[in-house]
Amino acid sequence: MLYVATLVDGVDDTSRIIRRTLMRYLTLGSLIVFQATSVRVKKRFPTMDHILEAGMLDLCLLAVGQILCGIFILQILLCFQR
């Protein structure tokens, strides 16, 4: 989080939105990796539908991720695309 805050500087609305979006994508990417590696997280979020219901994932983002190349790669691509 500190790295994102120092990488995207500025106090205007655009910088704030970019920081918030990057953190949302990084958090979702971490959640997906933890879902694949942690039993506790896998019990809490057994499927992508559960992540969707929790509000951590948008339906449009899920559809794009499934079409392109899988949800793991999508989060990394979105972070570096901005």
N, C-alpha and C positions, 0 to 999 in steps of 0.2 A: 504494500500500500504506500509506503514511503517513497518507493522508487517511482510509482505512478505520479505521486504528488510532485516530485521534483522534476520528472520528465515533462509533464504538461503544466507549465507555469501559467500564471495569469489569474486575474480575479473576475474576469468578465463571464457572462453566461455561457459562451461557447466553450471556454476552457473547463468550466464546471461540468457541463454536459458531457464533454469528452472524458474527463476523469471518472465521472459516475458510470458511463458506459463501459469504459475499460475495466473498472472494478467489478461491474456486474458480469462481464464476460469471463474475467479471471476467476471469480467466485464460482460461476457455473462450471467452468472447466475443472476446477479443483473438486467440486462436488461429483462430477462425472468420474474423475480418476479415483476418488475415494469410494465411489459406488462399486467400482470394479475391483478394488483392493481390500476394502474393509467390510467385515461381516456386519458390524453395527450399522454402518451407513447403508449397506445393502438391505438390511431389515427395515430401515426407515424409509428408503426409497427403492423398492424392488424393481420398478419399471420406470420408463420415461414418463408414463402417464402420472405417476405419483409426484415426480418433479414438476410436471406441468400443473397439477392440482395445488402444489405448495406455492406456486407463483414464481418459482425460480427460472422457469423457461417459458418463452412465448410460443404460441402455436405456430406462428409464421416461421420462427427460427427453427423449430423442430422439423417442419416440413422442408425447409431449405437444407437443413443438415442431413436429412435422410436422402434427399435427392442428390446432393453434391458428392460427398465422400465420407459420410459417417459423422457422428456427433463429436467424436474425439478430436478430429482434425478441424472441424468447423470453428471451435472456440479459439484455437491457435490462429487460424486464418483471420478471424474477425478482429483479434487483438492487434495484429500486425498490419491490417488493412487501413486502419484509421490514420 
